[in-house]
Amino acid sequence: MWKIKDLPINGRAVLAPMAGITTLSYRNFYKPFGVALSYTEMVSDMGLIHNNSITYTYLESSHLDHPLAIQLFGGSKETLVEAIKIIENGNYNYDVLDINLGCPVPKVTKAGAGSAWLKRPKELFDAMEAVVKASTKPVTAKIRLGWDVSTINFLEVIEGLEKAGVAMIALHLRTRAELYSGKVDYEIARDLGRKMRVPLVISGDIYSLDQAISAIEITGASAVMLARGAMGNPHLVKQIDHYYKTGERLAEATLAEQISYMRTYAKMLVEQKGEQTAVKMLRGILPKFLNHYPFMKEYKMILVNKIVTYADIESVLNQIEVEHLNKTIKI
């Protein structure tokens, strides 16, 4: 167990914030697998300030959805502080306020938000000090190595954030310029977590239990943050959580288990978003549950291109069960 300020975090698997992915139903679905900390989708400070109805839906939570971090992004100290006041006056149920300092997407960085903050550290530290003062919840931050390979400044940024009062830092081991390409190198952050004054969570290319173990051992991080590596593979969360609590390695999920997970998650998202919206979202997520299993290409293509209703999803899953579950198929 480790702590974000006084908040206990019981586990090593952190579910990363992902726009369009980490809905309330996604977080509720993943939580029982052993998620130690969850994040909302990215919440725009200007969306809150201008009373955007969709932005406010990102703040929804449930009794199961804890500990929960609201991830806020914005390009100025003043708008971030104003957004914090809106969140606090709204009586939302959350445990941590996270500031996104790592998003590499141009529409975010063009507004001076996300990883664009890494280009102006002095302004960043002043803003984060104000954010910490404005928030009644512990403040954390998610950063990258730097803006590009010529301006890698994560050590300077971490030191400044610690001085500003940030209670935990998640580090994605790529620069803004790299986006999500290439392989990360844990060695660049060797022993970093053992030297920091606050907990470190490490992010980037965590697709397996062995990668999670390596990341934690090399960097000294308190936990790993799971994003693309856990999409369609909730069993990875379970493997990490179980290993660090018992020392045992769980086998990979069977295809039968994956089908069961797909059905459960799809129903949960339909209940939250409605069938039409949910099915559109599921086209991009459900096929990932079938990655690494043989003979699944045809079904993945159907899920991407042809499903319109939940009944269509059931039809695909039933077909897989009939045609393939008489075999023992594992990742």
Buried (B, 14 or more C-beta within 10 A) or exposed (E): EBBBBEBEBEBBBBBBBBEEBBBBBBBBBBBEBBBBBBBBBBBBBBBBBEEEEEBBBBBBBBEEBBBBBBBBBBBBBEBBBBBBEBBBEEEBEBBBBBBBBBBBBEEBBEBBBBBBBBBEBEEBBBBBBBBBEBBEBBBBBBBBBBBBEEEBBBBEBBBBBBEBBBBBBBBBBBBBBBEEEEEBBBEBBBEBBEEBEBBBBBBBBBBBBEBBBBBBEBBBBBBBBBBBBBBBBBBBBBBBBBBBEEEEEBEBBBBBBBBBBBBEBBBBBBEBBEBEEBBEBBBEBBBBBBBBBEEBEEBBEBBEEEBEEBEBBBBBBEEBBEEBEEEEBEB
